[in-house]
Amino acid sequence: MIRSLLISATLAATLAVATPALAANRLIVPNVSVAVAKSAMMVTADREWNKLGARPGPLAESWTLDGDVLNRLSFYGGLINGATLFREVDRKNRPLPKVRADMLPTDIPALFEQSYRIAENSGLFSVDSIEPASIGGASGVRFTYSFSKQGEDVARKGEAVAAMVGGKLWLISFEAPTLHYFDAGITSARAIMASVRLPAK
């Protein structure tokens, strides 16, 4: 137990040094419904989170409990046909996969994986499980994944829920290092996922 806590503390210190806090971060208060990702998606946090100033994409935003490198809850709101999850990093040579209005729920994990491999430059990425799920009352998919970032010897895992509603993609993902941080944050992340309200078609 003590060894695990020491390793966690060392990991936190090592990773946190590389990522200074952003001045634009904002506190998310619990038990208040808020719109996320510049969209009509509404969620309610069960505890305090910090909204990061940097956005992964135009219709996306991320929250964290302990810092972006230690845990990240990301929202992607109503991505239309032709949109990408993330901002393009090399459109000419390594274009990101695009959302299709006719995507099935089972297509979403593959889109997510391909996007991560390019945007995060992560060759070590795997989708570990896929199952039917509901998000905001819409039929969708829940999937788990694991990966490591380029140049970093830290195993990470994540869980996401997503659905296509009215030809638009709605997705929430939570990820953190496997050691301590994923287990410490996933219960709160799942509570937020369960609180989602989506607009009518």
C-alpha positions in Angstrom: 0.0 0.0 0.0 2.8 2.4 1.0 4.8 1.5 -2.1 1.8 2.1 -4.3 1.2 5.6 -2.7 4.9 6.5 -3.2 4.8 5.4 -6.8 1.6 7.5 -7.3 3.2 10.5 -5.7 6.3 10.2 -7.8 4.3 9.8 -11.0 2.2 12.9 -10.1 5.3 15.0 -9.4 7.1 13.9 -12.5 4.1 14.4 -14.9 2.8 17.6 -13.3 6.2 19.4 -13.7 5.8 19.1 -17.5 2.3 20.6 -17.6 1.9 24.0 -15.9 -1.6 25.2 -14.9 -3.3 27.3 -17.5 -4.7 30.7 -16.4 -7.8 30.1 -18.4 -8.8 27.0 -16.3 -12.2 27.4 -14.6 -13.7 25.6 -11.6 -16.8 23.4 -12.3 -19.0 23.4 -9.3 -21.0 20.2 -8.4 -24.7 19.7 -8.7 -25.2 22.4 -11.3 -26.2 21.5 -14.9 -23.9 23.1 -17.5 -23.6 23.1 -21.2 -20.3 21.6 -22.5 -18.2 21.6 -25.7 -19.9 24.7 -27.2 -23.0 22.5 -27.7 -26.4 21.7 -26.4 -25.0 18.7 -24.4 -25.8 19.3 -20.7 -24.0 17.5 -17.8 -23.9 17.7 -14.0 -20.8 17.1 -12.0 -20.9 15.2 -8.7 -17.8 16.9 -7.4 -15.5 19.8 -8.3 -13.6 19.5 -11.5 -11.4 22.0 -13.4 -12.3 23.0 -16.9 -9.1 23.3 -19.0 -8.6 26.3 -21.1 -7.1 24.3 -24.0 -9.7 22.6 -26.2 -8.9 19.3 -28.1 -11.2 20.4 -30.9 -13.6 23.2 -32.0 -16.7 21.4 -30.4 -14.9 19.9 -27.5 -13.7 20.6 -24.0 -11.8 18.8 -21.3 -12.0 18.7 -17.5 -9.5 17.4 -14.9 -9.3 16.5 -11.3 -5.6 16.6 -10.7 -4.1 18.0 -13.9 -4.3 17.2 -17.6 -1.6 14.6 -17.6 -3.1 12.7 -14.6 -6.7 12.5 -15.6 -8.9 14.0 -18.4 -12.6 13.9 -19.0 -13.4 15.1 -22.5 -16.7 16.1 -24.2 -17.3 16.2 -27.9 -20.6 17.9 -28.7 -22.7 17.2 -31.8 -19.9 16.7 -34.4 -21.5 16.9 -37.9 -20.7 14.9 -41.0 -17.1 15.7 -42.1 -15.9 16.9 -38.7 -12.9 15.5 -36.8 -12.6 14.8 -33.1 -9.4 16.8 -32.8 -7.7 19.7 -34.6 -5.8 18.5 -37.6 -2.0 18.0 -36.9 -0.9 17.3 -40.5 -3.8 17.5 -42.8 -1.7 16.8 -45.9 0.2 13.8 -44.8 -1.8 12.4 -41.9 -5.4 13.6 -42.1 -7.7 12.7 -39.2 -10.6 10.4 -39.9 -14.0 12.2 -40.2 -17.3 11.7 -38.7 -20.0 10.4 -41.0 -23.6 11.1 -40.5 -24.5 7.5 -41.2 -22.1 6.0 -38.7 -23.3 3.1 -36.6 -22.5 3.1 -32.8 -20.0 0.2 -33.5 -18.1 2.5 -35.9 -17.3 5.0 -33.2 -14.6 3.2 -31.3 -12.6 2.7 -34.6 -12.9 6.5 -35.4 -11.7 7.2 -31.8 -8.7 4.8 -32.1 -7.6 6.1 -35.5 -8.0 9.7 -34.3 -5.8 9.0 -31.2 -3.1 7.3 -33.2 -2.7 10.4 -35.3 -3.4 13.3 -33.0 -1.6 11.8 -29.9 1.1 10.1 -32.1 0.3 6.9 -30.2 1.2 3.7 -31.9 0.3 1.7 -28.7 -3.5 2.0 -28.6 -6.0 -0.7 -28.3 -9.8 -0.8 -27.9 -10.3 -3.4 -25.1 -14.1 -3.8 -24.9 -17.2 -2.6 -26.7 -20.8 -2.9 -25.4 -24.2 -1.3 -26.0 -25.0 1.7 -23.8 -27.3 4.6 -23.4 -26.1 8.2 -23.4 -28.6 10.9 -22.7 -31.5 8.5 -23.5 -30.0 7.7 -26.9 -28.8 4.2 -27.9 -25.1 4.2 -28.3 -21.9 2.4 -27.2 -19.6 2.2 -24.3 -16.0 1.1 -24.9 -12.7 0.9 -22.9 -9.3 1.5 -24.3 -5.6 1.5 -23.3 -2.6 3.4 -24.7 0.7 5.0 -24.1 1.8 8.4 -25.4 4.8 8.9 -27.6 8.0 9.3 -25.6 6.3 8.5 -22.3 6.6 5.2 -20.3 3.2 5.5 -18.6 0.4 3.0 -19.2 -3.0 4.7 -19.5 -6.5 3.5 -19.8 -9.8 5.1 -20.7 -13.6 4.6 -20.9 -16.0 6.3 -23.3 -19.7 6.5 -24.1 -21.0 7.8 -27.4 -24.0 7.9 -29.7 -25.1 9.2 -33.1 -28.2 11.4 -32.7 -29.7 13.1 -35.7 -26.5 12.4 -37.8 -24.3 14.0 -35.1 -21.7 12.4 -32.9 -21.9 12.9 -29.1 -19.0 11.4 -27.1 -17.6 11.6 -23.6 -14.3 10.0 -22.6 -12.3 9.6 -19.4 -8.7 8.6 -19.3 -5.8 8.5 -16.7 -2.7 6.5 -15.9 -3.5 2.9 -15.0 -1.7 3.3 -11.7 -4.0 4.9 -9.1 -5.5 7.8 -11.2 -7.9 5.8 -13.4 -9.5 4.0 -10.5 -9.6 7.2 -8.4 -11.5 9.2 -11.0 -13.7 6.7 -13.0 -16.6 6.7 -10.5 -17.0 10.5 -10.8 -16.6 10.3 -14.6 -19.3 7.7 -14.8 -21.6 9.8 -12.7 -21.2 12.7 -15.2 -21.7 10.3 -18.2 -24.9 9.1 -16.6 -26.1 12.7 -16.1 -26.0 13.7 -19.8 -28.9 15.4 -21.5 -28.9 15.7 -25.2 -31.0 17.9 -27.5 -34.0 16.4 -29.3 -33.2 15.2 -32.9 
